[in-house]
Amino acid sequence: MKSVSLHLNGQFVTTDKTLPVCNPATGEVIALMSTCGRDRVAQALADAHAAFRSWRNVVGRTRGDFLLKIAAEVERRKDEFAKTITLENGKPLAQSAGEVAMTIDHLRWFAEEARRGYGRVIPPQVEGKRHMVIKTPMGVVAAISPWNFPLVLAVRKVAAALAAGCPVVLKPASATPLCAVLFAECVHAAGLPKGVFQLVAGPAAEIAAEFLENPLCRKITFTGSTEVGKKLIAGAAAQVKPLSLELGGHSPVLVFDDADLTKSVDGTMIAKYRNTGQSCIAANRIYVQRGIAEQFIPAFVERVQALKVGNGLEPGVDIGPLINPAAVDLALQHIADAQAKGAQLLCGGRRHGDAGSAFLEPTVLTGVPGASLGMCDETFAPVAYVNVFDTEAEAIALANGTTYGLAGYVFTRDLSRAFRLMEVLEAGMIGINDGVPTTSNAPFGGVKQSGWGRELGSEGMEAFLDTKHISLVV
């Protein structure tokens, strides 16, 4: 059995305590991940704080050069990364390769951003004074990343913090730590100074408690559920510790009568079924205007029925396993609840009998009541809820009628409508005729209970910088 190591203060460390990492497609244990407790995490934070004293003074261009070296190492091992992601997460291999490519792009973007921690000069209002704003790195950052995009969602935190001049201690999801270990190997090969990047693994609550309570940890950046995000908010209150939170989503899709049918079906398919529906920006609620519904719904269902389900390593697979059989159980509960409340099942709705217990047939339901479980909370699975609306005002009310606000999607050829909706939809990211709005140079994040702050774009590095006003009497 393959054993994998932590990365602590420039060294790869194997411990006696391990956790099993399973392939969700087969249930097979594929590796044993070394773990650590609070004492080791506390030491990692102390080592990171010691490294901060010099790392903060490394010029931005040099920090960027390190990120470029890491990007080159990831690219050199891209096939190994992609296979590892599929083995531990289950997603189709082509989608894993896409995740690796986006990771490399993130590293290169923040390599350039490292030069651009700009401040500004403010005109004086009192004679004899000068005012400046400068940006300085916050200090040690703790990064907690999820299992659904195990590489790219970790690296977008790490790269931004390193670019800003902050050391990082990364805690990956227990289900998918292997690609983080490969990333640590790339960091090591790039020659990053010891203590500037470290990798820990182990009991999530225990490690999070150390991050929250240790004053050497200056910031926590987290991607995960809103439920866990609220616990971090409560825990951070004692030290008023800054948090960046990318939390749950419940993204709506609005398809208007004037939309291009082919583009709207294509865009909705990728927004819903990419990553086996296990995406925080996945389309959960699909609203179709009545005039196009008779064309859109059959075309959409036909595409869904054509999706190939199977092991992500098999060629041509579109839908892999969910992260574990319990995730299928929860999705089936949502489907049964919708049907019990009057929804019509158009396809799917069952475990995929031929593939295994972690596989779910791609599913579409229509006429789904608003009180259904899946219309109130995201169904993290390949399950689409499709309802019909009549007016634009109705569509806006339906889209905004949730406590979440991560992403939204609109399909229309009416430019005036597009501008109206981009202004009134309550979401941090909106795709207009676009099912994949994420890009390295644009901010990623939500409103309402979908989180605090932004990743990526220029805002991504800003999240790890303190803003200081300097008033100088001359």
N, C-alpha and C positions, 0 to 999 in steps of 0.2 A: 504494500500500500504506500502510495506516494505521500510523504510528509512535507509540508511547506512551512516557511519560517516567517516570523515577524521581522520588521526592519527597525532597529532601535539604535539611534546615535551612530549611524554609519556602519552597523554590524547586522548581519542576518542571524537571528536568534531562534533556536528551536527549544520549545518547552515540553515538559512532560504532559501537561494538560492540553488536550486537543478537542476540536469539534469536527464531526464528519461533514464533508461536502458531498452532496448527492447530485446525480444527473436526474433531473425531473422527468426526462423521457423514459428512463428505465428503472428508476429508484435505486440504482447502484451507487454505492459509496465510491467516489473517484479520488478522494484525497482526504488527508487529515490536516486541519489547519491548527497550527500552534496558537495558544491563547495566553492571555495574561490577566491579572487582576489589577486592582486600584493602585497597588504599590508600584508596579511596573509603569502604569500609565502616569502616575505622579512623577516618576523619574524621567519619563519621556518629556513631560511638560517642562521639568527643570532643565533638561538638556536642550530643549528647544529655546527656552528663555536665555540660556547661556549663548546659544548660537545667534540669537537675535541681536546681540550687542555688535557683532561684526556684519551680519547679513543686512541689517538695515542701512549700513554705510556702503554696501556694494552699489555701484552706480547702476541705473536702470538698464543701460545698454548691456552691461555684463550679466545682470540677472536674465535679461532676454536671451542672451547667448546660451545660457544654461538651458533655458526652455527649448531653444532650437535643437540643442544636442539631445535632449530627452525626446523631442518629436522625431528626430532622426532614428533613435533607437526603437521607438514604438513602430515607426514605419518599416524598419528592417525586420521586425518580428511580427508584422501585421497578420500574417496567416496563423501564427501561433496564438496571437491574441483572439482572433475571430473564432477559432476552434474552441479555445478555452471558454469564451463567453457562451457559446452554444452548449458546451458540455455542462456548465454549472447553472445556466439560466434557462436553456431550452429553445431560445428563439432560432428561427431559420438562419443558416450560415450566411446567406447573402445579407441579411439584416445585421448580423454581428459584424460583418465586414464594413457595412455602412456606419456602424457605431464607432469602429476603430478609425475610419476616415474622418469622422466628425471630431473625434478626440484629437487627432493630429492637427486638424484645423484650429481647434481651440488653443492648443499649445502655441501654435504659430501666431495666432491673433494676440494672445497675451504676451508673447515675446516682443511684439511691436508696442503693445500698450505699456510695457514696463518703462518705456522712455517718456511716457506722457502723463505723469502724475502732476498735472498743471495746477498752479495756484493762480493768483491774479493780483494786480495793483489797483487799489481803490483810491479815487480822487479824495483829497483831504477836505474836510469841512471846517477845520480850524487851522489858522495860519501857523506854520512851524511844525505841523505834524504830517507824517506819512503813514499810510495804511497798506498792509499786505495781507494776503491769505496764502498760507502754505499748507501742503499736504504731507503728512508723515505717517509711516506704517504703524498700525495699532499695536502689534506685538504678536504673541503666540496665538495661532488659530487652531481650533479643533474642528475637523470636518467629519460629518457623519453622512454616509452615502447609502442609497437604497439598492435593492436587488434587481429592479426592472431594467435599468440601463446601468449596469454595474461599473463600467469603465468611464463612460463619458460624463456621467453625473458626478463622479468623484473628481475627475480631472478638471472639470470646469471650476470647481472650488479651489483645488490645489494650485492650478496654474495662475488663477487670479491673485491668490494670496501671495504666492512666491513672487509674482511680478510686482506686487505692491511693497515687497520687502519684509513680509511676515513669514516666519517658519510655520510649518503645518504638521499636526499630528492627525492622521487619517484613520478613522474607524469604518471599514466597509461593512456591508450587511453580512451577517453570519452565513446566509445561504449562498453567497456569491463572492467570496474573498479572493479567489484564485487570480483573477485578472488584476486585482490590486497588487498582489505579490509580484506578478510580471512587471507591473508598472514600477514598483519599488526597485526591481532589478535594472530597469532602464534608467531610473534616477541615479542609482549607484554607478552604473556604467558611464553616465554623463559627468561624474565627478563632483556632484553637488556637495558642498561642505557638510560635515557630519552634524546631525541635529536639526538641519534645516527642513528635511522631510523625514517623517517617521510613520511606520505602519503598526497599528495595534489591532488586536482582535480579542473577542471574548464576550462575557455577559453584557448585553447592551445597557441594561439599567445601571449596572455597577460602573461601567466606563463613563456613561453619561453623567452620573453623579460626581465623578472626579472632575470631569470637564466643567461642570456647573459650579462646584464648590472650591476648586483650586484657583486662587487669585492670579496665578501665573498665566492661566488661560484667559486671554483678553476678549476672545470672541468665539462663538459657535456658529457654524453654518451647517444647515441640515436640510435634507430632502426626505420626505416621508409623509405619513398620514397626518391629518389635522389633529387627530386625537393625541398622538405623540407630541406634535408641535405645541399643543396647549400645555402639556406636562413640562416641556422645556421652558415655556414662558413663565410658568409658575416657579420652576426651580431657579431661573435666572433672576427673579425679582430680588432675592436676598442681596446680591452683589450689583444689581442693575446692570447685568452683563449683556452686551449687545448680541443680538441674534439676527441671522439671515435665515428665513424659513421659506422653503418651497414646499407647499402642502398639497392637500387633496384638490381634485378638480371634479367638475361635473359638466363638461363642456357641451354647449348646444350647437347644433347645425341648423341654419335657416336656409331652406331652398325655396326661392321665389319663382313665380310663374314664368318670369322672363329669363330664368337661368338657362345656360347651355346644358342640355340634358346629359350629354356625354361627360362634360367636364365636372358637373355636379355629382354624378355617380362615381366617377374616378376619384374625385377629391374626397368624397365621403367615405369611400372604401378605405383609402389609406389613413384618413383621420381616425377611423373606427378600428380597423383590423391590423394595423401595423403593430408589431411587437405582441401579437396574439391578444390585442386589446388591453394589454397591461401597460398603459401609458397614462401619465398624469394629465396629459392634454388630449387624451382620446375623446372622440365624439361619443358622448353617452346618451344624449337626447337629440333626436333628429326630427325636425319640424318641417313639413313639406306643404307648400301652399296648394290649395285644392285644385287649381287649374292645371297643375303639372303632376299631381299625385298619381293619377292613373297611369302615367308613363314612368315616373320615377320609381315607384315602389316595385313593380314587377321586374324592371331592369336591375334594380339594386339586389333583389332577392336572387335573381339568376346569377349575378356575379358572386354573391355570397355562397351559393350552392356549389359553385365551381372551385372554391378554394380547396387546396390540397392540404390535408391534415397529416402530420407525421413527425417523426424524429427530425430535429432541425439539421442534422448532418446529411439527411437524404436529399438528393437533388430535386428541385422543383417544389419543395414544401413551402406553403404560405403561412400555415398556422402550426405552431409547435405546442408543447405542453404548457399548462399553467405551472406556476412555480412549485405547486404541490397538490396532492389530491384534495386537501381541505379547501383550497381556492376554488376547485370545481364544485365542491359541496355548497359553498356560499353562493356561487353563481346559479346553481340549480335552485337554491332557495329563492333567489330573486326572480327567476323565471316562473317558478310555481306560484309565487305570490302574485305576480302580474296576471297570470292566467286565472287565478282564483278571483281576482278583482275584475275580470272581464276582458283582458287582452286576448288577441288572436295570435296564435303561433303560426308563422309563415314558413319557417324552416328551422332545423336544428332542434335545440332544446333538450338534448340528452348527452350523456357521456359518449365519447367516441369509442364504441365497443372494440374495434379492431386495434386501436393504438395503445390504450392503457388507461389506468385510473386517473392520470393527471391531464387527460385530453378531453376537451369539450367540443361538440359539434358547433361550428359557427352558426349563430342563432339570430333570427329577426322576429320581433313581435310588433304588432300594430294595435292601435286603439288602446294604448296603455294608460290607465288612470293615473292622475297626478299623485295620488296617495300611495302608489305602489312603491315597494322598497327601492327598486332600481331607478325610479324617478326622483327619489329623495336623496339617495347616496349612490356614489359611482359603483357600477358593476365592473370590477377589474378583470375583465374576461371578454372573449369575442362575442358579445351580446349587444345587439342594437335594438333600441326602442324607437319606432317610427310613428309619429302622429301627424295629423293634418290640421292646418290652420287656414283662416280666411283672410285676415287683414294684417298689415304691417304692425299696427299697434298691438294686436293680439300676439304676434310673434315676439315682439320686444318684451311684453309682459311675461310670456312663457320662458324666454331665454333668461331673463333677469330674476325669475322667481325661485332663487336658490341662495343659500348662504355662501356658495362657492363663487369664484370669479377668476379662474386661471386662464382659460382660453375660450374662444368662440369662433365659429366659422359661418360665413355668409356666401351664398351663391346667387349672384344677380348680375344682369348686364346693364342695370340702371345706375349710372354714376352718381346721381343725386342721392339715391337710396343708399349706396355704398358709403357716402360721406355721412349721411344721417346715422347709420347704424354704427359706424366706427366711433362716433361720438357718444352714443347713448347706451351701447352694450356694456354691461358691467363685467369687464374681463381685462386682464393685463396684456393679453395677446389676442389679436383678431386676424384670421386669415380670410381675405376677400378673394373668392374663387381659388383658394389655395388650401390644400389639406396638410401641408408641411411648412408652417411659418417659421420654424426655428432656424437661426443662423448665428454664427459666432459673433458677428459685429452688431447685433441688435439685442436689446435687453430682454431677459426671460424672467417672468414672475407674475404673480397674481394679485388680486384685490380681495377684499372681504376676508373670508376664512381660508383663502387659498395661499396666504402667506404674507411675509414682510420682506421688502427689499427686492433687488433684482440681481440676476447673474448675467454674465456675458455682456457684450457691448462695452462701452466706456464705463457704464454703471457697475460692471462686474468687478473691476479693480477698485473703483471708488468705495465699494463696500468694506474694504480692508484698510482704508486710510482715515486718519483723524484730520479734521479741518481746524486749523489754528489761525486766529486773527492776530496780527502783529501791529501794534501801534507804536510808532517810532517818532520821538521828538528830535528834531534836527536843529 
